[in-house]
Amino acid sequence: MSQSQVNKEKLMTDIKAVLADAEDLLKQATNATGERATELRENAMALLKQAKEKASDVQVVVVEKSKQAARATDDYVHDHPWQAVSIAAGVGLLLGLLINRK
C-alpha cells in the first residue's frame, strides 16, 4: 500500500472519528440545559470544523493524484499516438458489442 493511500485512509478514519464525537456531543447537548448545553454545542461545532478541514485535506490529495494521472495519460498519448488510437478503438468496439448483445 502506498504512503499516499495510507495517508488518505488515515484522514478518512480521522474524519469519521471526529464526526462521531461531534454527533455524541450534539446528542448530549439536546439533553443538557443552560451553560452546559452551550458548551457542548460549541465543542461539537469545533469538531465539525475540524472534520471539514480534514475533508479538505483529502480533497487536495485526490485532486493532485487526478492531475498526475491526467498528465501521465497525456504524455503517453503524445508519445504513442497510434497505440492510443488503437486502444480507444478497441475499447469502443468492445463496448459496442456489449451494448448490442441485449
C-alpha positions as CSV (number, residue, x, y, z in Angstrom):
1,M,0.0,0.0,0.0
2,S,1.4,3.4,-1.0
3,Q,2.1,6.1,1.5
4,S,-0.5,8.4,0.0
5,Q,-3.1,5.7,0.2
6,V,-2.2,5.2,3.9
7,N,-2.5,8.9,4.5
8,K,-5.9,9.0,2.7
9,E,-7.2,6.2,4.8
10,K,-5.9,7.7,8.0
11,L,-7.6,11.0,7.1
12,M,-10.9,9.3,6.4
13,T,-10.7,7.4,9.7
14,D,-9.9,10.7,11.5
15,I,-12.9,12.4,9.8
16,K,-15.2,9.5,10.8
17,A,-14.0,9.7,14.4
18,V,-14.4,13.5,14.6
19,L,-17.9,13.3,13.2
20,A,-18.9,10.5,15.6
21,D,-17.6,12.6,18.5
22,A,-19.5,15.7,17.3
23,E,-22.6,13.6,17.0
24,D,-22.2,12.4,20.6
25,L,-21.7,15.9,21.8
26,L,-24.8,17.1,20.0
27,K,-26.9,14.3,21.5
28,Q,-25.7,15.3,24.9
29,A,-26.5,18.9,24.2
30,T,-30.1,18.1,23.5
31,N,-30.5,16.6,27.0
32,A,-28.4,19.4,28.7
33,T,-29.6,22.9,29.5
34,G,-28.1,26.3,30.1
35,E,-24.4,26.8,30.1
36,R,-23.6,23.0,29.7
37,A,-25.7,22.8,26.5
38,T,-24.0,25.8,25.1
39,E,-20.5,24.4,25.9
40,L,-21.4,21.0,24.3
41,R,-22.8,22.7,21.1
42,E,-19.6,24.8,20.8
43,N,-17.4,21.7,21.2
44,A,-19.5,19.9,18.6
45,M,-19.2,22.9,16.2
46,A,-15.4,22.9,16.7
47,L,-15.2,19.2,15.9
48,L,-17.3,19.7,12.8
49,K,-15.0,22.5,11.7
50,Q,-12.0,20.1,12.2
51,A,-13.8,17.4,10.2
52,K,-14.4,19.9,7.4
53,E,-10.7,20.8,7.4
54,K,-9.7,17.2,7.2
55,A,-12.1,16.6,4.4
56,S,-10.5,19.5,2.5
57,D,-7.1,17.8,3.0
58,V,-8.5,14.6,1.4
59,Q,-9.8,16.6,-1.5
60,V,-6.4,18.2,-2.1
61,V,-4.8,14.8,-2.2
62,V,-7.4,13.4,-4.6
63,V,-7.2,16.4,-6.9
64,E,-3.4,16.2,-7.0
65,K,-3.5,12.4,-7.8
66,S,-6.1,13.1,-10.6
67,K,-3.9,15.7,-12.1
68,Q,-0.9,13.4,-12.0
69,A,-2.9,10.7,-13.8
70,A,-4.1,13.1,-16.4
71,R,-0.6,14.3,-17.1
72,A,0.7,10.7,-17.4
73,T,-2.1,9.9,-19.8
74,D,-1.5,13.0,-21.8
75,D,2.2,12.2,-22.0
76,Y,1.5,8.6,-23.1
77,V,-0.9,9.7,-25.8
78,H,1.7,12.3,-27.1
79,D,4.5,9.7,-27.1
80,H,2.4,6.8,-28.6
81,P,-0.4,8.4,-30.6
82,W,-1.2,5.3,-32.8
83,Q,-1.2,2.9,-29.8
84,A,-3.6,5.3,-28.0
85,V,-5.9,5.4,-31.1
86,S,-5.8,1.6,-31.4
87,I,-6.6,1.2,-27.7
88,A,-9.5,3.7,-27.9
89,A,-10.9,1.9,-31.0
90,G,-10.6,-1.5,-29.3
91,V,-12.4,-0.3,-26.2
92,G,-15.1,1.4,-28.3
93,L,-15.6,-1.8,-30.3
94,L,-15.9,-3.9,-27.1
95,L,-18.4,-1.5,-25.6
96,G,-20.4,-1.5,-28.8
97,L,-20.5,-5.3,-28.8
98,L,-21.6,-5.4,-25.2
99,I,-24.3,-2.8,-25.7
100,N,-25.7,-4.6,-28.8
101,R,-25.8,-8.0,-27.0
102,K,-29.2,-7.2,-25.5
